[in-house]
Amino acid sequence: MQTVTTIERLARTAADFVPAATPERRLAPPADGVEHAVAVALGFWEEASLGDPMHKLVLVRSGALDLEGASGGWLILPGHLVFIPAERCFSLRTKPGTRLEVVHLDPARTPWHHHGCWVTAATPLASQLIERALGWNRTEAQRSSLAQSLFRTLALLCSELFCNPRMLWLPVATSPEMRQVVRYLSCNLADASAPGAAQAAGLSVRTLHRRCLAEFEMSWRAFVREARMMRALELMALGSPIGTVAGMVGFETVSAFTVAFSQRFGMPPSAYPAANAACGG
């Protein structure tokens, strides 16, 4: 098994998502439905579900989590949370050195206001609450009123934690024309243009912009930016110099890349390796 890259992730969103279920699971909820938290260390790992009976709140401490669902694909990096709703089909992959902290939440006690999965940056409060939740095993969590209050707090915080727009996400393309747009971008990430994408799909540039908003729920510019930033994070995680990364994802200068990266992630690319290491600490 190999780690999925953003280029492969783009190609994947241009195809149908086929729900499946794997017999061996590491993130499956308990059969008795008890809310609890568990830490999971993974290497190259893949699992899929046709929908679990409990919500999952997953904090990535190190490594990376590749998640795929009916609405697209996500790259979840250290210091980020993903909410996977109950009864939602998904598949996921991890790479060596991935550490996850998974909180299983009761859907009846956890209101969810989005359609499908959602990613956000983990706040210090959320990180600390999840760390405390790990201190109880399933039996203790069931019996402890303090544990039950903590899980209730986490459940109620989700609406605030996940109030951000979608991030680290590539939407699925459903129409033949927009699948051609996605394929074009996967082959031309560094120099993709609206006229080039429109020509590849047999659309006018104006229609391309309209179809992106209708089908992707984001503009062409935002779609390209998200793919480029996700690819940049992957390259930086491999140790590629910032100047090399900037050119590989379509920026003519390091300064232009730095501005775009800072606007997207709230820090310059030079600060990302240290921040990434701190999240895994």
Secondary structure, 3 states (H helix, E strand, C coil): CCCCCHHHHHHHHCCCCCCCCCCCCCCCCCCCCCCEEEEEEECCEEEEECCCCCEEEEEEEECCEEEEECCEEEEECCCEEEEECCCCCEEEEECCCEEEEEEEECHHHCCCCCCCCEEEECCHHHHHHHHHHCCCCHHHHHHCHHHHHHHHHHHHHHHHHCCCCCCCEEECCCCHHHHHHHHHHHHCCCCCCHHHHHHHHCCCHHHHHHHHHHHHCCCHHHHHHHHHHHHHHHHHHCCCCHHHHHHHCCCCCHHHHHHHHHHHHCCCHHHHHHHHHHHHC
